């Protein structure tokens, strides 16, 4: 009897687990999960690295250029300089090539209009001009560099000097190295370039290599202990009559670029070809006696001998005396203690002015 009871119980258990059995769901409360604020780990502070000063390494084969003191390949410093007379009549402006000159002279010609003489050695502009005529006192300056002397015509005294002093003459009236442009009228449209001039010099048998005496230059840019003079102005011709502008040139010092930018009649003086604003690192103001010598208004200017002047660089100026022994001698500058002035590397403009001109340094 007990066996049947056990069998019956087992049968009920197995039959209750078939596929027709209905499971009753059990309701449960959802478990609320509390929001946990995640605090990010602090980022490590960046390591402070002290900047390393990068000192440019100068090519050991470079030397200082004789005309500018800038560091250039040595083979460029023995080429014969080229001194070019540049027109500054208002019909000749703007001029080409002045932005590449290493030294530029501005001196009065006839009337109250100046003329430039641009000197090149390292740089070789592809267009130079307008080229204008020679004058004897410019020859005095040119002889300091034993250059190819480039001009178109000249005064009787200048022609005599060229022959008597046996200069390497390059006159556009007797040379194929020049051309005339159509955008300006004669005589303000004669142009040339350094490549043509050197090729012409080779054909004429002029020497091509020279060793010249030049100014001393600092190896690196140096501040000048002197009087502040960031603005320099020369009034060559005051406004009068129908000419309401006259003619005056200015230099304004730029502290960021550390050069003096040049202006003509308050307008930036720019190169015709490159559109570069002309500038100077050094300015030498040379005071010299001026005299009218003929009915054409030509001048004689005493740039041989000695006199006074000013030297400007980096926004400051000092009074100087200048001395030039003989027509081929170098014009040297001395400070008030008698020490020779050492120029900063860069372009130099030389302004030769008469003793009665008001030199505005502010």
Phi, psi and omega in degrees: 000318180296324179298319180293325179294316179296317179297319180296321180295318180295322179297318179295324180295312183289323179289338178283355183250019181279183189287347180269003181287131180263121178269135180267117181296147179255118180287134179229148176284136177295145180272119178281128179258118181291137177290132182251120179287124181265116180264113182293148177290137181297137178289142179294138178296139181297144180289128180281120181248120179293132179297142180262123179290124179266114180261115181299139180265118180284137177301123183296344179275353182279149175227168180280131179294136183300327185270334186238341184077001177283152184274121185219165175302139187301326184295340179280345188268000179248359176294147180291128178298160178235122180251120189241127175282124184243130181292140175230020170296149185299336177282349180266343184282150353280163183260158178251140173098345183295333181292344180254001179290145178268332172221138176230133174254138171238119183219147178296143169250223178286156182065218180241027178253138182272171173226153179252151164234116182258134183246130182233146169219300181285313184276148183223080181298149183276350178213128184227127176153186357293140181272138183231188194278162184275152173224152188295321182288335171291326177297322175303321179286318182297323182300340179295342186244001182046056191263176156286120184261116191249128182199172173234100183078190181171173177284160179304319180294322179295317177300319179296318179298317182301317181285311185295324182268003176053051180283155174280084191278136177229083183267124181296344177283348182221037183214145176270009183275003185242161173215160178256137177263165181261347184276356174225159183259153175300144005266023187257031185222023178270125182233161175208188170209167186294323180300313179298318183294317180292324177295319178295320178298321177297318180296327181275353179080018177290147177295149185249341182244139180219164173230107189247155176272127183224178178298159174274145180233144169295149177291325177229163181300134181232144175286146179260125176278108183193206182263135178302134179207068184282351182228128183230131185223137178235117178262102181276327181215114181286149177301137178198148175056228181286341178270092186279349183259327186065210176212125173211148178241150183222157170231131179237126186281135177250114185294328181287313180280341181060039174222164174263120175274144187259143180228145174238120184051046177070003180255137178308129180275107184244153177287134182298322185274312185268344184064018178283136176287120184295144182212166179220143172272321180238144173229127176246116177264113183252118178269125183215146179297136178243141176219141172277132188242352179206176182290345177278354181084013178293156186242158165241127183235126184277089177258003171255132184125232180208164181181194183247170178180199181218147174240131181235138171199147177052036173086356179239163178219159175224149172287145180223164165247149178241155181213133177222115182265102179084161186293331179269355183288154177280136174283113182255148181246141179228141178279184186293341179266002178088006178276140178292135181290134176255123185279156170277148178299132179146185182287141178241132170252133178247118179254107178268120186231158178281160183292339181267002179279138176280114180266113183266102175246120182234000000 
